[in-house]
Amino acid sequence: MTKAEQFREYAEEAMQWSRQSKTEDARKMLIDLAFTWTQAASLSEMKSLCPPEQRISIEPKLAMYVL
């Protein structure tokens, strides 16, 4: 499994949790987390498409969430 695939699984889990959230704040936070994981997946894919000699360090800044 690629990093991008793993990140997309994390995004899907966050969306599943958001649908089960008891509060609107928790739901919004989990949707934001899913969006962040989706961005990380896209960045990972873009990085893997570049030839190694042209790659720059692309490290997504993932927000830390406390559930």
Secondary structure, 3 states (H helix, E strand, C coil): CCHHHHHHHHHHHHHHHHHCCCCHHHHHHHHHHHHHHHHHHHHHHHHHHCCHHHCCCCCCCCCCCCC
